[in-house]
Amino acid sequence: MMQKSNDAKDTNIPVEVWRYYLLTNRPEVSDTLFTWADLQAKLNSELLNDLGNFINRVLSFIAKPPGRGYGSIIPQPSDADPDPLQHEPTRKLVGSIVDYVEQYVEAMEKVKLKQGLKIVMSISSEGNGYLQESKFWKLYNDDQLSCSLVIRTSAGLVYLLACLLEPFMPSFSLEVLKQLNLPPDTPILLEKGDIDRVSRPWEILPAGHKIGTPAPLFKELKDEEVEFFREKFAGSQADRIVRAEAEAEKIAEKLKKTKVSDSSGKKQRPVKH
């Protein structure tokens, strides 16, 4: 168990990983049970292989040189582009994402933090499914117009994920903005009209925009590291529960001040108990 306040830092596991773990395990009915195996699973499966994988695949492909990618430039649309809503994978994605964002806004207004975070991760999973279904790596050679649509849509989804995760993992969102080559003070709350933009994710980032340098966002937590931490920080389960609950509550208090907009784009006041 982690007896000292700086024990989490001693692991060199990024603070955003701890925030994610504590919020997804935030006690709502019963006590939080901390296990290193659970932390490892959430980091490797959810953050690394799902969220991080989606963002890195999209940005790395854009960054490839012309002939293999787009030379770090968001591709330009053309008059010959297919209607996005006639492109079946894109049409399905948009329907799912709009529903999820509306659910996210509702959850955050009710301070259902775990639910809000779960919804964002579902959007990330939709993004991975979209990449697989569209087979963008084949489209690049076989259908450049459709590939351009898929990449512009996916890049918009990367930005959307940074927006939605900012209340939970602010330094993660800043890193994504950096990799998108957007200034750190870029507004990333759901302001007026932004929810409508979700229905046109291929327009979220401007065509011709040059992205930054892609880099992995998360690092795998290996079995041998888990065993080392388990032995180093061994201790009582009760202490683990108390510390996890206290940290989750501190995060929750900050999130109560988060502002989001409803489906009409009208700004809402922070939720109060």
N, C-alpha and C positions, 0 to 999 in steps of 0.2 A: 504494500500500500504506500501512497505518497504522503509521508509524514510532514514534509516541509513545503512551504509555499512555493519554493523555486524548484521543486522536484520535477514538475512538468517541463520546465526549461532544460533541466539536466538530461532529459531524454532526447533533445534535439528534434522532437516531433513538433512541427509548426503549430503555433497557437490556433490557427484556423481549423486544424484537424481536431484539436481538443474542443473547440467551440462547437463544431459539427457534432462530435460524439455526444457531448453533454446535452445539446439541444434535441437531438434525435432520441436520446434516452431520458429526456426531462421527465421527472415524476409527475404524473397527473392523477393517478389513482394509487399506485403503490410505490415503494422505494426504488431508487435506482440501484441496479446491480452492475457494478463495474467488473469487467474481466478483460484481460489483455487480448484474449482471443476475439472478443467482440469488437474491441477497438481495431484490431488488425483487419477483421472482416470488413468493417465499415470503411476503413481507409483504403484497403486494396480493391474491394469490389465496387463500392459506391463512389468514392472520390477519385481514385486512380483510374479504374477500368471503365467507369461510366462517364462522370462529369469531365475529368481531365482528359480522357481519351477522345471524347467528342470534340472538345475545343482544340486539342492539339492536332487532330486529324484535319480539321477544317483549315486552321491557320497554316499548318505545315504544307498543305496542298497549294494554298494560295501563294505561299512564299517560294515554291519551286520555280525555277527559271522557265521562261516561255518555251514551249515544246513539251514540257512536262507539267507545267502549272501556269500561274498568272504573274510571275515576277513580282510578287508581293502587292499587286494591285487588285482591288475589287473589280471584277470584270464589268464591262459596259454592256447594257442591254442594247438591243437593236430592234428595228421595226419588224424584223422577221422572227423575233422571239415568239415562242408558243405562249398562249394565254396561260398564266400560272395556274389558274383554277381548272384548266383542261389537262394539266399535267397531274396524273392521278396521285403519285406520291406527295406532291406539294399540296394538292387539294385536301388530302387526308390529314396531312400535318397541320395545316392551318385550322381545320375544324377542331382538332385536339388541343392545339395551343391556345386558341381563343377561350375554350371552355376552361382550361387549366388556369389561365390568368384571371378569369372572373372568379374562380374558386379561391385562388390565392388572395385576391383583394378582400374577399369576404372573410377568409380565415384570419388575415392580419388585422382587419378591423375588429374582430372578436378576440384578438390576442390568442388565437389558437396557433401557437408558434410551431409546435411539432408538426401540425397539419400543414401549415404554410411551407415549411422546409421540405416536407415530403412531396408536396405538389411541385416544387421547383425541380426536385430530383426526377420526378416523372417527366417533366419537360425535357430534361437532359436525355432521358431514356428514349423519348420520342425522337430527339435529334439523331441519336445513334441508329435507331431503326430507319429513319429517313435516309441516312447515308447508305445503309445496307440495301434498302429497297431500290433506291435510285441508281446504285452502282456507278457513282460519279467517276470512278477511275476508268470505267469502260466508256462512259459518255464522253469523256474528254477527247477520245479518238474517234468515236462513232457519231456523236451528236453534240457538237460544240454549243449550240444554242441552249439545249436542255441542260447541259453541264453548267453553263453560265448561270442559269436560273437556280439550279441546286446550290451552287456555291454562294451566290448572293443571298439566297434564303438562309443558308446555314450560317453565314457570317452575321446576319441580322439576329439569328437565334443565339449566337455567342454573346452578342451585346445584351440581348434580353436577359440571359442567364446572369450576367454581371449585375444588371439592374436588380433582379429579384433576389439575388443572394447578398446584396450589399448590407442589409440589416443584420444578417447572420454572420457573414464572413467578409468584413470590410477590406482587409488587406488582400484577400483573394480577388475581390472585384477590382481593386486598384491595379493588381498585376495583370488582370485580363485587359483592362483599359490600356495599360502600357503596351501589351502585345498587339492590341488593335491600333496602336499609335494615336490614341485619343488622350487629351490632357486630363490630369487627375481630377480637375474640378468639373469635368463633364457632368451635367445633370443626369443622375441615374435613378431618380425617383419617378414614379408613374405620374407624370404631369398631364395636364389637359391634352387630350388628343392622342396620348401615347397608347392607350388601350386599343384605339382604333387602328393604330399603326401595326399592332400585333397581327391583324388580319392581312397585312401586306408585309411580311417579314423581309421580302426581297428588296424593299425600299428603305429599311431601317438605316442601313449604312450607305452613304453615297457611292455610286459607281465612280471609279477612278481614284478612290481613296487608297493611299498606300499604308499598309499595315506595318507594324513593328516586327521584331524578331520573335518567332515562336519559341517556346521553351516548355519543358514538362512542368506541370503545375503541382504535381504530387510525386512522392517517392514511395516505392513499395516498402512495406514493413515486413521484414523477413522473419521466418520462424526462429532463427537463432537470436535475433534481436528481442523478440517477444520473450523468449526464455530468459535472456539476460535481465530484462526489465522486471520480469516476474520475481526473480530471485533478489534483485537489488531493492525493489520497493515492496517486499513482502510485508504484510501487516493485517490488521483486523478489517473485516468486512464492514463493521459499523463505521469506522473512520472513513472508509471509501464512500459510503452512502452520505455521510454528513458533508464531506467536501464536495461531492458531485452535486448535491442539492443546493448548497450554498453558491457554487459557481453558476449553476443554471439559473438560479433566482436573480443573481446580479445581471446576467445577460438579459433575462426576461424584463427586468426593470428598464434597461436601456431600450429594448425593443418596443415597449409600450409607447414610446415617444415617436415611433416611426409613423410617417404620414404616407398614405396611399390615396389613390383616387378611385371613385366608383366607376361603373361601366359607362357613365355619361361623361366622364372626364372631370367631374367636380371634385375639388380637393376636399378631403375630409379632415376633421380635427383628430388629434391623437386620442386613442381610446382611453377612457378612464374607468376605473372600477368604482 
